Amino acid sequence: MDKKALFDSVSNMEEQIGELYQQLGDLKQNLGEMLEENNRLNLENEHLRRRLEELDGTQHVSQVPAEKELGAMAPARKEAMRQMIEVGEGYDNLVKLYKEGFHICNVHFGSPRGNDEDCLFCMSLLNKK
């Protein structure tokens, strides 16, 4: 490969990297907008639930557990996870995902594990059976 072809190849790669960087910036901006909208909709839903309960005259107050805000699993979710693990098929699917190199914990669910390192959260979920 001569020097001109090599230079052209490097210049082309530089342009492609610039375009990818621009796309990444656009995706980051879109993600930020979606997160803001999600937060706004969650607040609106909570307000509407409270208003609906007031109109229905029920005393069932919808509460957002403090645990959920801290990232811990809410009791209802813990029970659902326990039942799913007991069923067997769901547990097998989680084990398969974990062996393929993905997180199965609620903290990083679905994201790839770096260098196939073990995750304490995932391991604790797998060891509950």
DSSP file (Angstrom, degrees, kcal/mol; ACC not computed):
  #  RESIDUE AA STRUCTURE BP1 BP2  ACC     N-H-->O    O-->H-N    N-H-->O    O-->H-N    TCO  KAPPA ALPHA  PHI   PSI    X-CA   Y-CA   Z-CA
    1    1 A M              0   0    0      0, 0.0     2,-0.0     0, 0.0     0, 0.0   0.000 360.0 360.0 360.0 126.1    0.0    0.0    0.0
    2    2 A D     >  -     0   0    0      1,-0.1     4,-2.2     4,-0.0     5,-0.2  -0.262 360.0-104.1 -79.4 170.4    1.5    3.3   -1.0
    3    3 A K  H  > S+     0   0    0      1,-0.2     4,-2.5     2,-0.2     5,-0.2   0.856 118.1  52.5 -64.9 -37.3    1.7    6.4    1.2
    4    4 A K  H  > S+     0   0    0      2,-0.2     4,-2.7     1,-0.2    -1,-0.2   0.916 110.5  47.4 -66.5 -42.4   -1.1    8.2   -0.6
    5    5 A A  H  > S+     0   0    0      2,-0.2     4,-2.3     1,-0.2    -2,-0.2   0.895 112.9  49.7 -65.3 -38.9   -3.5    5.3   -0.3
    6    6 A L  H  X S+     0   0    0     -4,-2.2     4,-2.4     2,-0.2    -2,-0.2   0.920 111.7  48.0 -64.5 -44.0   -2.6    4.9    3.4
    7    7 A F  H  X S+     0   0    0     -4,-2.5     4,-2.5     1,-0.2    -2,-0.2   0.916 112.1  49.4 -62.7 -43.5   -3.2    8.6    4.0
    8    8 A D  H  X S+     0   0    0     -4,-2.7     4,-2.4     1,-0.2    -1,-0.2   0.894 110.4  51.2 -62.1 -40.0   -6.5    8.5    2.2
    9    9 A S  H  X S+     0   0    0     -4,-2.3     4,-2.3     2,-0.2    -2,-0.2   0.918 111.5  46.5 -63.5 -44.2   -7.6    5.5    4.2
   10   10 A V  H  X S+     0   0    0     -4,-2.4     4,-2.2     2,-0.2    -2,-0.2   0.895 112.2  51.0 -66.0 -39.7   -6.7    7.2    7.5
   11   11 A S  H  X S+     0   0    0     -4,-2.5     4,-2.0     2,-0.2    -2,-0.2   0.902 110.1  50.0 -63.3 -40.9   -8.5   10.4    6.4
   12   12 A N  H  X S+     0   0    0     -4,-2.4     4,-2.3     1,-0.2    -2,-0.2   0.918 110.5  49.3 -63.5 -44.3  -11.6    8.3    5.5
   13   13 A M  H  X S+     0   0    0     -4,-2.3     4,-2.5     1,-0.2    -1,-0.2   0.888 108.7  54.2 -62.0 -38.6  -11.5    6.6    8.9
   14   14 A E  H  X S+     0   0    0     -4,-2.2     4,-2.1     1,-0.2    -1,-0.2   0.899 108.7  48.3 -63.1 -40.7  -11.2   10.0   10.6
   15   15 A E  H  X S+     0   0    0     -4,-2.0     4,-2.3     2,-0.2    -1,-0.2   0.909 111.4  50.0 -64.9 -42.2  -14.3   11.2    8.8
   16   16 A Q  H  X S+     0   0    0     -4,-2.3     4,-2.6     1,-0.2    -2,-0.2   0.903 109.7  50.6 -63.4 -41.3  -16.2    8.1    9.8
   17   17 A I  H  X S+     0   0    0     -4,-2.5     4,-2.5     1,-0.2    -1,-0.2   0.897 109.3  51.9 -63.7 -39.7  -15.2    8.5   13.4
   18   18 A G  H  X S+     0   0    0     -4,-2.1     4,-2.1     2,-0.2    -2,-0.2   0.910 110.4  47.8 -61.6 -42.7  -16.4   12.1   13.3
   19   19 A E  H  X S+     0   0    0     -4,-2.3     4,-2.4     2,-0.2    -2,-0.2   0.908 112.2  49.1 -65.1 -42.0  -19.8   11.0   11.9
   20   20 A L  H  X S+     0   0    0     -4,-2.6     4,-2.6     2,-0.2    -2,-0.2   0.889 109.4  52.7 -63.9 -38.9  -20.1    8.3   14.6
   21   21 A Y  H  X S+     0   0    0     -4,-2.5     4,-2.2     2,-0.2    -1,-0.2   0.903 109.5  49.4 -62.9 -40.6  -19.2   10.9   17.3
   22   22 A Q  H  X S+     0   0    0     -4,-2.1     4,-2.2     2,-0.2    -2,-0.2   0.923 111.2  48.9 -63.5 -44.4  -21.9   13.2   15.9
   23   23 A Q  H  X S+     0   0    0     -4,-2.4     4,-2.7     1,-0.2    -2,-0.2   0.895 109.8  52.3 -62.6 -40.2  -24.4   10.3   16.0
   24   24 A L  H  X S+     0   0    0     -4,-2.6     4,-2.4     1,-0.2    -1,-0.2   0.903 108.7  50.3 -63.1 -41.0  -23.4    9.4   19.6
   25   25 A G  H  X S+     0   0    0     -4,-2.2     4,-2.2     2,-0.2    -1,-0.2   0.906 110.8  49.2 -62.2 -41.7  -24.0   13.0   20.6
   26   26 A D  H  X S+     0   0    0     -4,-2.2     4,-2.6     2,-0.2    -2,-0.2   0.915 111.4  49.0 -63.7 -43.3  -27.4   13.0   19.0
   27   27 A L  H  X S+     0   0    0     -4,-2.7     4,-2.6     1,-0.2    -2,-0.2   0.900 110.1  51.8 -63.0 -40.1  -28.3    9.7   20.8
   28   28 A K  H  X S+     0   0    0     -4,-2.4     4,-2.2     2,-0.2    -1,-0.2   0.909 110.7  47.8 -63.3 -41.9  -27.1   11.1   24.1
   29   29 A Q  H  X S+     0   0    0     -4,-2.2     4,-2.2     2,-0.2    -2,-0.2   0.926 112.1  49.1 -64.8 -44.3  -29.3   14.1   23.6
   30   30 A N  H  X S+     0   0    0     -4,-2.6     4,-2.5     1,-0.2    -2,-0.2   0.897 110.1  52.0 -61.7 -40.3  -32.3   12.0   22.7
   31   31 A L  H  X S+     0   0    0     -4,-2.6     4,-2.6     2,-0.2    -1,-0.2   0.917 108.6  50.6 -62.5 -43.3  -31.7    9.8   25.7
   32   32 A G  H  X S+     0   0    0     -4,-2.2     4,-2.2     1,-0.2    -1,-0.2   0.908 111.1  48.4 -60.5 -42.1  -31.6   12.8   28.0
   33   33 A E  H  X S+     0   0    0     -4,-2.2     4,-2.4     1,-0.2    -1,-0.2   0.897 111.5  49.9 -65.4 -40.4  -34.9   14.1   26.6
   34   34 A M  H  X S+     0   0    0     -4,-2.5     4,-2.7     2,-0.2    -2,-0.2   0.900 110.0  50.5 -65.8 -40.0  -36.5   10.7   27.0
   35   35 A L  H  X S+     0   0    0     -4,-2.6     4,-2.4     2,-0.2    -2,-0.2   0.906 111.1  49.0 -64.5 -40.9  -35.4   10.4   30.6
   36   36 A E  H  X S+     0   0    0     -4,-2.2     4,-2.4     2,-0.2    -2,-0.2   0.924 112.9  47.2 -62.9 -43.9  -36.8   13.9   31.3
   37   37 A E  H  X S+     0   0    0     -4,-2.4     4,-2.8     2,-0.2    -2,-0.2   0.904 110.6  52.5 -64.6 -40.7  -40.1   13.0   29.7
   38   38 A N  H  X S+     0   0    0     -4,-2.7     4,-2.4     2,-0.2    -2,-0.2   0.921 110.4  47.7 -60.6 -44.9  -40.2    9.7   31.6
   39   39 A N  H  X S+     0   0    0     -4,-2.4     4,-2.2     2,-0.2    -1,-0.2   0.919 112.3  49.4 -62.6 -43.5  -39.7   11.5   34.9
   40   40 A R  H  X S+     0   0    0     -4,-2.4     4,-2.4     1,-0.2    -2,-0.2   0.917 112.1  48.1 -62.3 -42.8  -42.4   14.0   34.0
   41   41 A L  H  X S+     0   0    0     -4,-2.8     4,-2.8     2,-0.2    -1,-0.2   0.873 109.1  53.5 -67.6 -36.4  -44.8   11.3   33.0
   42   42 A N  H  X S+     0   0    0     -4,-2.4     4,-2.3     2,-0.2    -1,-0.2   0.920 111.0  46.4 -62.5 -42.8  -44.1    9.3   36.2
   43   43 A L  H  X S+     0   0    0     -4,-2.2     4,-2.4     2,-0.2    -2,-0.2   0.917 113.2  49.2 -64.6 -42.4  -44.9   12.4   38.3
   44   44 A E  H  X S+     0   0    0     -4,-2.4     4,-2.7     2,-0.2    -2,-0.2   0.909 110.6  50.6 -63.7 -41.9  -48.1   13.0   36.2
   45   45 A N  H  X S+     0   0    0     -4,-2.8     4,-2.7     2,-0.2    -1,-0.2   0.916 110.0  49.8 -61.2 -44.0  -49.2    9.4   36.7
   46   46 A E  H  X S+     0   0    0     -4,-2.3     4,-2.3     2,-0.2    -1,-0.2   0.918 111.8  48.6 -61.8 -42.9  -48.7    9.6   40.4
   47   47 A H  H  X S+     0   0    0     -4,-2.4     4,-2.4     1,-0.2    -2,-0.2   0.927 112.4  48.2 -62.4 -44.3  -50.7   12.8   40.6
   48   48 A L  H  X S+     0   0    0     -4,-2.7     4,-2.7     2,-0.2    -2,-0.2   0.871 109.5  52.8 -65.9 -36.4  -53.5   11.3   38.5
   49   49 A R  H  X S+     0   0    0     -4,-2.7     4,-2.4     2,-0.2    -1,-0.2   0.930 110.7  47.0 -63.1 -44.7  -53.5    8.1   40.6
   50   50 A R  H  X S+     0   0    0     -4,-2.3     4,-2.1     2,-0.2    -2,-0.2   0.922 113.4  48.5 -62.4 -42.7  -53.9   10.2   43.8
   51   51 A R  H  X S+     0   0    0     -4,-2.4     4,-2.4     1,-0.2    -2,-0.2   0.906 111.1  50.3 -64.2 -41.9  -56.6   12.3   42.1
   52   52 A L  H  X S+     0   0    0     -4,-2.7     4,-2.4     1,-0.2    -1,-0.2   0.901 110.0  50.2 -63.2 -41.4  -58.5    9.2   40.9
   53   53 A E  H  X>S+     0   0    0     -4,-2.4     5,-1.2     2,-0.2     4,-1.1   0.882 109.8  51.0 -65.2 -37.7  -58.3    7.7   44.4
   54   54 A E  H  <5S+     0   0    0     -4,-2.1     3,-0.2     1,-0.2    -2,-0.2   0.922 112.3  46.4 -63.9 -42.9  -59.7   10.9   45.9
   55   55 A L  H  <5S+     0   0    0     -4,-2.4    -2,-0.2     1,-0.2    -1,-0.2   0.857 112.1  50.3 -68.9 -34.9  -62.6   10.9   43.4
   56   56 A D  H  <5S-     0   0    0     -4,-2.4    -1,-0.2    -5,-0.2    -2,-0.2   0.686 106.1-129.9 -75.1 -18.4  -63.3    7.2   44.0
   57   57 A G  T  <5 +     0   0    0     -4,-1.1    -3,-0.2     1,-0.3     2,-0.2   0.619  57.3 144.0  78.9  11.9  -63.4    7.9   47.7
   58   58 A T      < -     0   0    0     -5,-1.2    -1,-0.3    -6,-0.2    -2,-0.1  -0.498  49.9-145.8 -82.6 155.5  -61.0    5.0   48.4
   59   59 A Q        +     0   0    0     -2,-0.2     2,-1.0    -3,-0.1    -1,-0.1   0.319  61.5 120.9 -99.9   5.5  -58.4    5.2   51.2
   60   60 A H        -     0   0    0     -7,-0.1     2,-0.5     1,-0.0    -2,-0.1  -0.608  51.3-159.1 -74.3 105.8  -55.9    3.1   49.2
   61   61 A V        -     0   0    0     -2,-1.0     2,-0.6    -8,-0.0    -2,-0.1  -0.762  12.2-133.9 -92.9 124.8  -53.0    5.5   49.0
   62   62 A S        -     0   0    0     -2,-0.5     2,-0.4   -16,-0.1   -12,-0.1  -0.663  31.0-172.3 -77.3 121.2  -50.5    4.9   46.2
   63   63 A Q        -     0   0    0     -2,-0.6    -2,-0.0     0, 0.0   -17,-0.0  -0.916  25.8-140.9-119.6 143.2  -47.1    5.2   47.7
   64   64 A V        -     0   0    0     -2,-0.4     5,-0.1     3,-0.0    -2,-0.0  -0.905  36.1-126.5 -96.6 110.7  -43.7    5.1   46.1
   65   65 A P    >>  -     0   0    0      0, 0.0     4,-1.3     0, 0.0     3,-0.5  -0.226   5.4-129.5 -60.4 145.0  -41.6    3.1   48.6
   66   66 A A  H 3> S+     0   0    0      1,-0.2     4,-1.4     2,-0.2     6,-0.2   0.830 109.2  62.6 -61.5 -31.1  -38.4    4.7   49.8
   67   67 A E  H 34>S+     0   0    0      1,-0.2     5,-2.0     2,-0.2     4,-0.4   0.888  98.6  54.3 -60.8 -39.2  -36.6    1.5   48.8
   68   68 A K  H X45S+     0   0    0     -3,-0.5     3,-1.1     1,-0.2    -1,-0.2   0.892 105.4  52.9 -64.8 -39.0  -37.6    2.0   45.2
   69   69 A E  H 3<5S+     0   0    0     -4,-1.3    -1,-0.2     1,-0.3    -2,-0.2   0.826 109.1  49.9 -65.0 -30.8  -36.0    5.5   45.2
   70   70 A L  T 3<5S-     0   0    0     -4,-1.4    -1,-0.3    -3,-0.2    -2,-0.2   0.469 121.3-107.0 -87.3  -1.5  -32.8    4.0   46.6
   71   71 A G  T < 5S+     0   0    0     -3,-1.1    -3,-0.2    -4,-0.4    -2,-0.1   0.386  76.6 132.3  94.0  -4.2  -32.7    1.3   43.9
   72   72 A A      < -     0   0    0     -5,-2.0    -1,-0.3    -6,-0.2     2,-0.3  -0.434  66.4 -95.9 -77.4 157.6  -33.7   -1.6   46.2
   73   73 A M        -     0   0    0     -2,-0.1    -1,-0.1    -3,-0.1    -5,-0.1  -0.555  36.4-122.5 -77.1 134.9  -36.4   -4.0   45.1
   74   74 A A     >  -     0   0    0     -2,-0.3     4,-2.6     1,-0.1     3,-0.3  -0.361  28.4-107.9 -68.8 155.0  -39.9   -3.2   46.3
   75   75 A P  H  > S+     0   0    0      0, 0.0     4,-2.3     0, 0.0     5,-0.2   0.870 119.8  52.3 -55.4 -39.6  -41.6   -6.0   48.3
   76   76 A A  H  > S+     0   0    0      1,-0.2     4,-2.2     2,-0.2     5,-0.1   0.899 111.2  47.0 -64.8 -39.0  -44.0   -6.8   45.4
   77   77 A R  H  > S+     0   0    0     -3,-0.3     4,-2.7     2,-0.2    -1,-0.2   0.881 109.8  53.6 -69.7 -37.0  -41.1   -7.1   43.0
   78   78 A K  H  X S+     0   0    0     -4,-2.6     4,-2.5     2,-0.2    -2,-0.2   0.925 110.0  47.6 -61.8 -42.8  -39.2   -9.3   45.4
   79   79 A E  H  X S+     0   0    0     -4,-2.3     4,-2.5     2,-0.2    -2,-0.2   0.912 111.7  50.0 -64.1 -42.5  -42.1  -11.6   45.7
   80   80 A A  H  X S+     0   0    0     -4,-2.2     4,-2.4     1,-0.2    -2,-0.2   0.904 111.8  48.2 -62.8 -41.4  -42.5  -11.7   41.9
   81   81 A M  H  X S+     0   0    0     -4,-2.7     4,-2.4     2,-0.2    -1,-0.2   0.904 110.5  51.8 -65.1 -40.7  -38.8  -12.5   41.5
   82   82 A R  H  X S+     0   0    0     -4,-2.5     4,-2.0     1,-0.2    -2,-0.2   0.921 111.9  46.2 -62.1 -43.7  -39.0  -15.2   44.1
   83   83 A Q  H  X S+     0   0    0     -4,-2.5     4,-1.6     1,-0.2    -1,-0.2   0.895 111.4  52.1 -65.2 -39.6  -42.0  -16.8   42.3
   84   84 A M  H  X S+     0   0    0     -4,-2.4     4,-1.0     1,-0.2     7,-0.7   0.909 110.3  48.1 -63.4 -41.1  -40.3  -16.5   38.9
   85   85 A I  H  < S+     0   0    0     -4,-2.4     3,-0.3     1,-0.2    -1,-0.2   0.880 109.7  53.2 -67.1 -37.2  -37.2  -18.3   40.3
   86   86 A E  H  < S+     0   0    0     -4,-2.0    -1,-0.2     1,-0.2    -2,-0.2   0.821  97.8  65.7 -67.4 -30.3  -39.3  -21.0   41.8
   87   87 A V  H  < S-     0   0    0     -4,-1.6     2,-0.3     1,-0.1    -1,-0.2   0.893  92.8-146.4 -61.4 -40.8  -41.0  -21.7   38.5
   88   88 A G  S  X S+     0   0    0     -4,-1.0     4,-2.6    -3,-0.3     5,-0.2  -0.329  81.0  73.8 107.3 -51.4  -37.8  -22.9   37.0
   89   89 A E  H  > S+     0   0    0     -2,-0.3     4,-2.2     2,-0.2     5,-0.2   0.926  99.9  46.3 -65.0 -44.1  -38.1  -21.8   33.4
   90   90 A G  H  > S+     0   0    0     -6,-0.4     4,-2.3     2,-0.2    -1,-0.2   0.902 112.6  50.9 -62.8 -41.2  -37.5  -18.2   34.2
   91   91 A Y  H  > S+     0   0    0     -7,-0.7     4,-2.5     1,-0.2    -2,-0.2   0.920 108.8  51.3 -62.1 -43.7  -34.6  -19.1   36.4
   92   92 A D  H  X S+     0   0    0     -4,-2.6     4,-2.3     1,-0.2    -1,-0.2   0.891 109.4  50.6 -61.4 -39.7  -33.1  -21.2   33.5
   93   93 A N  H  X S+     0   0    0     -4,-2.2     4,-2.5     2,-0.2    -1,-0.2   0.898 110.0  49.8 -65.2 -39.8  -33.5  -18.2   31.2
   94   94 A L  H  X S+     0   0    0     -4,-2.3     4,-2.5     2,-0.2    -2,-0.2   0.913 110.5  49.8 -64.6 -41.5  -31.7  -16.0   33.7
   95   95 A V  H  X S+     0   0    0     -4,-2.5     4,-2.6     2,-0.2    -2,-0.2   0.913 110.6  50.8 -61.7 -42.1  -28.9  -18.5   34.0
   96   96 A K  H  X S+     0   0    0     -4,-2.3     4,-1.7     2,-0.2    -2,-0.2   0.932 111.0  47.8 -62.1 -46.4  -28.6  -18.7   30.2
   97   97 A L  H  <>S+     0   0    0     -4,-2.5     5,-2.0     1,-0.2     4,-0.3   0.912 112.2  49.9 -59.9 -42.5  -28.4  -14.9   29.9
   98   98 A Y  H ><5S+     0   0    0     -4,-2.5     3,-1.4     1,-0.2    -2,-0.2   0.910 109.7  50.3 -64.5 -42.0  -25.8  -14.7   32.7
   99   99 A K  H 3<5S+     0   0    0     -4,-2.6    -1,-0.2     1,-0.3    -2,-0.2   0.792 103.9  59.7 -67.2 -27.0  -23.7  -17.4   31.0
  100  100 A E  T 3<5S-     0   0    0     -4,-1.7    -1,-0.3    -5,-0.2    -2,-0.2   0.521 127.9 -98.4 -78.6  -4.4  -23.9  -15.5   27.7
  101  101 A G  T < 5S+     0   0    0     -3,-1.4    12,-3.2     1,-0.3     2,-0.3   0.701  81.0 125.1 100.6  21.6  -22.2  -12.6   29.5
  102  102 A F  B   < -A  112   0A   0     -5,-2.0    -1,-0.3    10,-0.3     2,-0.2  -0.848  61.5-110.0-114.6 151.3  -25.1  -10.3   30.4
  103  103 A H        -     0   0    0      8,-2.7     7,-2.5     5,-0.4    10,-0.0  -0.502  25.6-178.2 -71.2 143.7  -26.2   -8.9   33.8
  104  104 A I        +     0   0    0      5,-0.2     5,-0.1    -2,-0.2    -1,-0.1   0.332  49.8 105.0-120.1   0.1  -29.4  -10.3   35.2
  105  105 A C  S  > S-     0   0    0      1,-0.1     4,-0.8     3,-0.1     3,-0.1  -0.359  81.6-115.4 -80.1 162.7  -29.6   -8.1   38.3
  106  106 A N  T  4 S+     0   0    0      1,-0.2    -1,-0.1     2,-0.2    -3,-0.0   0.672 111.2  61.1 -71.7 -15.1  -32.0   -5.2   38.7
  107  107 A V  T  4 S+     0   0    0      1,-0.2    -1,-0.2     0, 0.0    -4,-0.0   0.917 126.8   6.3 -77.3 -44.7  -29.0   -2.8   38.8
  108  108 A H  T >4 S+     0   0    0     -3,-0.1     3,-2.3     3,-0.1    -5,-0.4   0.002  83.1 174.8-128.6  28.3  -27.5   -3.5   35.4
  109  109 A F  T 3<  +     0   0    0     -4,-0.8    -5,-0.2     1,-0.3    -3,-0.1  -0.068  69.4   4.7 -50.3 128.4  -30.1   -5.8   33.8
  110  110 A G  T 3  S+     0   0    0     -7,-2.5    -1,-0.3     1,-0.3    -6,-0.1   0.215  96.6 120.1  87.2 -14.9  -29.3   -6.6   30.1
  111  111 A S  S <  S-     0   0    0     -3,-2.3    -8,-2.7     1,-0.1    -1,-0.3  -0.574  72.1-100.0 -83.5 149.6  -26.0   -4.8   29.9
  112  112 A P  B     -A  102   0A   0      0, 0.0     2,-0.4     0, 0.0   -10,-0.3  -0.373  31.9-121.6 -68.2 142.7  -22.9   -6.8   29.0
  113  113 A R    >   -     0   0    0    -12,-3.2     3,-1.2   -15,-0.1     2,-0.3  -0.706  32.8-110.9 -82.0 133.2  -20.6   -7.9   31.9
  114  114 A G  G >  S-     0   0    0     -2,-0.4     3,-2.2     1,-0.3    -1,-0.1  -0.488  90.7 -16.2 -68.5 125.3  -17.1   -6.6   31.4
  115  115 A N  G 3  S-     0   0    0     -2,-0.3    -1,-0.3     1,-0.3     3,-0.1   0.770 116.1 -73.6  53.0  30.8  -14.6   -9.4   30.6
  116  116 A D  G <  S+     0   0    0     -3,-1.2    -1,-0.3     1,-0.2     2,-0.1   0.802  84.6 166.2  53.5  32.3  -17.1  -11.9   31.9
  117  117 A E    <   -     0   0    0     -3,-2.2    -1,-0.2     1,-0.1     2,-0.1  -0.485  40.7-104.1 -75.2 149.0  -16.4  -10.8   35.5
  118  118 A D        -     0   0    0     -2,-0.1     2,-0.5    -3,-0.1    -1,-0.1  -0.462  26.9-144.4 -73.8 145.3  -18.9  -12.0   38.1
  119  119 A C     >  -     0   0    0     -2,-0.1     4,-2.8     1,-0.1     5,-0.2  -0.946   5.7-146.1-110.4 128.2  -21.4   -9.5   39.5
  120  120 A L  H  > S+     0   0    0     -2,-0.5     4,-2.3     1,-0.2     5,-0.2   0.870 100.6  51.4 -62.4 -36.9  -22.3   -9.8   43.1
  121  121 A F  H  > S+     0   0    0      2,-0.2     4,-1.7     1,-0.2    -1,-0.2   0.925 112.9  44.8 -66.2 -43.8  -25.9   -8.6   42.5
  122  122 A C  H  > S+     0   0    0      1,-0.2     4,-2.4     2,-0.2    -2,-0.2   0.913 113.0  51.4 -64.9 -42.3  -26.3  -11.2   39.7
  123  123 A M  H  X S+     0   0    0     -4,-2.8     4,-2.0     1,-0.2    -2,-0.2   0.886 107.5  52.0 -63.5 -39.3  -24.7  -13.9   41.8
  124  124 A S  H  < S+     0   0    0     -4,-2.3     4,-0.3     1,-0.2    -1,-0.2   0.882 110.3  49.8 -65.6 -35.5  -27.0  -13.2   44.8
  125  125 A L  H >< S+     0   0    0     -4,-1.7     3,-1.0     1,-0.2     4,-0.2   0.915 111.9  47.6 -66.7 -42.7  -30.0  -13.5   42.5
  126  126 A L  H >< S+     0   0    0     -4,-2.4     3,-0.8     1,-0.2    -2,-0.2   0.824 108.9  54.8 -67.0 -31.6  -28.7  -16.8   41.1
  127  127 A N  T 3< S+     0   0    0     -4,-2.0    -1,-0.2     1,-0.2    -2,-0.2   0.449  85.3  83.9 -84.1  -0.3  -28.0  -18.2   44.6
  128  128 A K  T <         0   0    0     -3,-1.0    -1,-0.2    -4,-0.3    -2,-0.1   0.670 360.0 360.0 -75.2 -15.9  -31.6  -17.6   45.9
  129  129 A K    <         0   0    0     -3,-0.8    -1,-0.2    -4,-0.2    -2,-0.1   0.513 360.0 360.0 -69.9 360.0  -32.8  -20.9   44.4
